[in-house]
Amino acid sequence: MVRRECLEFREQGIISAARMRAVDENAMALGVTSLQLMESAGKALSDLVRSLDADTVLILCGKGNNGGDGMVAARHLQDLEVSVIYLEGQGRSPDCDHQLKVLSSCPVDLAPARCHEDVVALNTHFQEAGCIVDALLGTGSTGTPREPIRSLVEASQRTTAVKVSADVPTPGFVPDHILAFHRPKVEGSLVADIGIPLEAEITVGPGDLTVMQRKDPGAHKGAGGEVLVVGGGPYQGAPYLAGLGALRAGADIVRIASPVFEPVPDLIYERLEGKRIGARHVETLKALAERADVVVMGNGLGDKSHGVMVELARSCRRAVVDADAIRTPLPQAEDTIYTPHAGEFARITGALPPGEPVPRARAVRDAARTGTILLKGKTDIISDGKRVRFNRTGSPLMTVGGTGDVLAGVTAALFCHLPAFESACLAAYVNGRAGMGIEKAFGGGMLPTDLVDRIPLELFQRSEPT
């Protein structure tokens, strides 16, 4: 259950269209239907229009869910003189189509528009309108509008009607009022709460997978990113598990720089002489780091090589600092993700993190001064010092050694293309989902390599939460 105290972790200010899509999908995964969200948005829009005291209302509706919001508003305003011009043709979203069918049972003047000529024929609607509502594109507004949207916008701008945009103005439409749903997408917006659960925004969910893009069919070798894993010596398997995690999460090339060789043909081995990583390896590691998109350090390293990690990090553009490298002084790259468990968090802060979620999250946020922290636990907590997000996926089977190494590799692969905070959030979610899938399939006896093999199913196939 999400406590009221968690409201302090709600994000503020402008939200991007991509982030809003993720929050919407998370809300739907929690049980709020898209039609419920549309109903709330449309009702809020109708309330604003009604407050403007216009005698006649014209609502311009596109084919997407923004158009559906406008149709809901028209239904709630059916006691007024309301006209709806809607885009005709293929491509209407199922929810928008549903709202159009419902609206046909209301005393609302419905007029389809397919082309410029249709808009010209509907000129009287524009001239008589006291209020014009733009529900054409919403967060899908990009570039120069095509016909008939362009003509609808131009016809609106030639009137003296009060103009309102739903969520985001269509390019060229200059509104007197913008009503944003849940969070503002542009400056100067009024905001309507449409009933999205707090957890949809502060907890990682399936909607966060929407940031993943399919690899371009014409992509060349290495386009998925190159990861360098530095570790091993006392513990031989850890860096290889991290490397396999990175490959399964989409990295194209993964190198393992280690004193210990494991016969894993999927990974490129960069031999470091001796039994431990030491000062004599620094220049070799720096050269390898220069060609990598992300460096993972610390897996299986032991406590004798920390100075090398601190020096190496200074040469890294992006780094994931894990396991034995999480100690003071903290290695710091240009952009860094730290992935401690509770004991490692205490090692760098001087205190174990609190057990309760809210004070625990505050502690992580306060500690995230030099990078993003992903604190592993029953509930993972991710913070970049400003934002906080919780991840609730996972399985008790994941107490087996090696699962954290896999997580570090997955984080690194995502970090090749995504910002640090988003990479850490998504990696925690996917790693936990993989563990849940293994528990469901086998019940017990997890191998960390089982986790590795499950990663692509959770990351690339957009499965729903169990």
N, C-alpha and C positions, 0 to 999 in steps of 0.2 A: 504494500500500500504506500502511495506517495504522500508524505506528510506536508502540512501547510508550510513548514519551515523551508521546504525545497523551492518555494517561490523565489527565493533569493538567487537561484541558479537559472531562472528564466532569462533568456537573452533579450536584449533591448535594442531599440533602434531599427534601422533599415534591414530588411531581410531580402536576400537574393531570391530570384525565381527558382533556382535549383534547390536552395535550402527549403523553400516553401513547399516544393513538390515532395521532398523527403519527409517533412513534418506531416503533410497531408496523408501520405502513405502510412506513416507510423500510426497516425490517428485511426485510419481504417483498419490496420492490423490489430488495434486495441478494441475494435468493435464499433466504431463510429462509421456509419456508411457514408459513401460519397453523396448520396441523396440527402442525408441529414445535414451534411456540411453545406450543401447547395441551398437547402431550405433556410438554414440560419442566415446565410449570406444574402439571399434574396429578400428575406424579411427585413434585415437591417437596411438594405438598399431602399426598400419601399418606405420604411420609416423616415429616412432622410428626405426622400422625394416628397412625402406627405408634408413634412415640416416646411417645405418651400412654398406651400400654398398656391401651386400652379393649377389653373383651371383645366388645362389639357396637357397630357404627358405623352411623349413619344419615346419609345425604348428601342434602341438599335441592338439587335442580338446576332452574335456570330454563331459559328457551328460548334464551338467548344464549350467547356463548362462555364466560362464567363458569360456566354450567351444564355446558358441554363439559369445562371443567377438572375439575369435580366428578366427571363420569362417567369421565374418565381416572383420577382418584384411586381410584374404586371398582374399576376394573379391576386396578389395582396392589395393591389390598387384598383381592382375591377369595379369598385363602386364609383370611380372617377371616369372621366373620358380619356381612355387609354388606347393608344395605337402601338403596335409592335411591327417593326420591319425586321424580318429575319432573313438570313442568307439561305437561299435555296440551293439544292444540289447535294452531291455525295460528300461524305466526310464528317457528318454531324456526329458528335460523341453520343454514346448510348444515353447518358443522363440528360443531355440537352434534348435529344429526341423524345425522351420520356416527358420532359417538361412541356415541350411543344404540343404533344398529344393531350396532356391535361389542360393546357391553356385553351385548346380548341373548344372546351366545354364552358368557357367563361365569356361574358359579354365584352370582349376585347377585339378591336379591329386588327386582324392579322393580315399582313401584306408581305409576300415573298419578294426577294430581290435577287436576280441572277446576273444582272449586267447594268451598265451605265444608263441605258434607256429605261430600265425599270425604275431606277432612282428618279430620273427626270419626271416620269409619269406620277410619282408619289410626292411631288413638290409641295402640294397643298398640306400634307401632313407636317412638313417642316415649318411652313409659314404660320400654321395655326397653333403650333406647340408653345406652351408656356415654359416647359421643361423638357430637355432632351437628355436621355440617359445613354451613355456609351458603354455597352456591354458586348463589344465586338471581339476583342482579343485578350484583354487582361494581361496576365504574365506572359502570354505568347506574343506580345507586341515587340516586333523587331523589324528594322528596315522600313522601306517605303511601302505602304499598303497597296495591294492590288485591287482591281475592280471586282465587285462593286463597292468594296470598303472605301476606296479613295473617294468615290462620288458621294457616299453617305457622309463621310467626314466633311467634304467641301460644302455639301448642302447644309450641314449643321452649322458650320462656321459663318454662313451668310445670314443667319438669323440672330435675333436679339434674345432668344430663349436662354433661361438659366441652364447651364450645362453641368452634368454630373458624370464622372467616370467611375466605373466599377473596378476597383483594385488598382489598375494601371491604365493611364490614358492611351488610347490608340494614337499612334504617331499622326500629328496634324490636328488632332482634336484638342482644343484648349478649354479645359473645364474650369468652372467656378468652384467646384468641389470635387475632391477625390475621396471615395470611401474605400479604405483598405480593409481586407478581411484578415483577422488575427494579428498581423503585423504590417507596418507600412512598407511598401516596396519602392516608393519615391518620396522625396521630401514634401512636406506640406499636406500630407494626407490626414484625414480623419480616420479613426480606427474603430472597427466593430469586432467585438468578441463573438466568434461563431461556435464556441463550445468545443474547441480542440483540447483534449486532455493534456495537462502539464507534462505527463510522462512522454507524450509524443515528441516533445521538444528537448527534454533534458535527458532522455534515455535513448541509447542507440537502438535502432530497430531496422526492419527490412527496408524502410524507405531510404535509409542511408546508402543502400546499395545502388540507388539511382545515379550516384556520382561515377559509377563504373561505366566505361565506354568500351565497346567491342573493338578489338584490334583491327586496324585498317587492313583490308585484304591485300593491299599492295605494300604492307610494312616489310622492312628489311630486317636482317638479323641484327639484334641488339635494340630494336625499337621498343621492346618491352622493358628495357632497363638493364643495367649491369650492377651487380651487387658484389661487394667484397666482404667476406667474413673473416675476421681475425680472432683467433682463439686456439684453444687446445694446448696440450702439454700435459698437465696433470690429468685432464679428463678428455678422452679422445673422441667420444661420440657427439658432444654438444655442438661444435661448429658445423658438423655435417648435417645435423638435424635442422639447424638454422638455415643452412644452404638449401636443403630440400624444401623447407617451408617457403623460401623465397621463390624457388622455381615453380612450385605449385600455385603460388599467388600471382604468377604472371611475369616474373623476371626472365629475361632471355639468356643471360650469361651470369653465372655465379662462380666466383673463385673462392677457394678456401686457402688462406695463408696460415699455416700451422706447422709445428714441429712433428705432428703426428699424421701419418697417411692412413686413410681408410679407402678401400677399393670401391668407391662409388662412382661409376662411369658418367653419371649425369653431371658431376661437378668437376671443375678444373682445379687441380691441386697445385698450389704454389709452395714449394718446399722451403721451410725455414730450418736451417741446420741447428742441431742441438736438441736438448730436451725441453727447454722453455724459451719463450719469447723474451728477448733482451735487447739492450741498447744497440748491439751490432746489427739488429734487423731493421732499425728505424728507417734508414734511407730506402731499403727495399720496399718496406710497407708504404712509405710516402709515395713512391713511384706507382705502386699498385693503386693507391687511393686516388691518385690524380685521374685515372681512367675510369673510376667507378662513379656511378650516380649516387650510391649510398654505401656507407661502410657500417657493418655490424661488428661490434667489438665486445669482448668479455666472456663469450661462451666457452666454458671449460678452461678458462685462462689460469685460474689459481690466483694467489695473492702476491706473487713475486714480480709481476710484469706491469704494475699499474703505471709507473712513470712513463713507460713506452706508450701506453694508451693515451695519456694526457698529451704527450708530444704529438702523437699521430693525429689526434682529433683536431689539432690546430691546422692541419693540412687538408681536412675533409670539408667538402661543401655541405653534405648531409650525413648524419651519423645516427645509428641506433645503439645506445649504450645499455648493455644488459649484464646481468649476473655479476661476475667478479670485477668488472670495470666500474660498477656502481659503488664507488667509495670516494672519499675526499682526498685530494682536490678532484672535483668532477671533471672528466674529459668534456671538452666543449668544442663542437664544430661550429661552422657558420649557422647551421640549423640542426637542432639535436632533439631526439626523443629518448627519454629514459624509461625503462620498463622494470621497475623494482617490485619485489614482493615486500611484505611488511617488514621483514628483518633487514632487507637492503635499504628500505626507506629510512629505518631507524639509524642505519649506519651513516647516512649522509645528512640527516637532520638532527640526530641526537635523541630522538624519541620515537617510540612506536606510534603508528597512526591510531587515532581513536577507533573504537569499535562501532559506534553509532554512525549511520550514513552521513548525516549533515555535518557534524564536526569533523568527520573523516575527510569529507569533500573539501571543507575549508582548509584543512591541513595540507592537502595536496595542492590546492590553489595557491596557498601561501608559499609553498616550497618550489613552485614552478617559476623560478626567477631566471634561469638560464636556458630554458627549453620547455618542451612539453613532457609531462609526466603521465605515464600509464601505470597506475598502482594496481597490481594484480591482487585478486581476492575473490571471495564468494560473489561480491559485486565489484566489478572493476570500476575505478574512478579515473577519468582522464581530464586533465586541465592544462591549459597553456598560460595560466596565471590570470586570465580574465574569464574565459568560458570554463564551464564544468559540465561534463556529461557522465552519465552512469551507464554501465553495461551489465545486464543481468543474465546474459547467456552463459552457459557453462555446465559442467557435470562434476560430481564427486570423483569420478574416475580420473580426472585431470590432475590429481595429486601425484600421479606417477611422474618420475623424473623425465625431463626432456620436453614436456609440453610448453614450458616457457621459452625454450630455445626455438621451437617451431614458431611460436608467436613472434619472436624477434625477427625471424626471417620473413614471415608474412608482412609484418610492419614495414620492413625494409623494401620489399617489392612494391608495396603501395606507395611508399614514400618516394619512389622513383618518379611518380607522376602527380601525386596529390600533396597538398600542404600537410605539415606535421600533425596538427590537431586532428584533421579528418582521417589521416592515415592511421593514427593510433586508435581512434574510435572504431573505424571499420575493421581493423585487424583484431581488436578485442572481441567484437561481435562475431566475426566469422570464425575465429578460433574456438570461441565458446559454442557456437552452433555446431561446429564439427564434432566437438566432444559430446554434445547432446545426441547427435546422430549415431555416434559409436555406441553410446550407452543404450540407445533404443535398439540397435541391431544386435549387440552382443551381451549386454547386461553387466559385464565386468571384464577384467583382464586386458585393459587397454594397453597397446603399445604406442609409443610416441609416433612411430611410422604409420600407425593407423590414422592418426590425426593428420599427418601430412597428406595421405591419399584422399582424405575427406574434404580438404580445403577447397579444391576447385568446385565441388558440388555446391558448396555454400556460397562461394564468392561469385560464381559466374552463372548459376542457374536460377537465381532469384527465388529460392524456396521460401515458403511462408513459415512463420514460427510455429512450433508445436505447443 
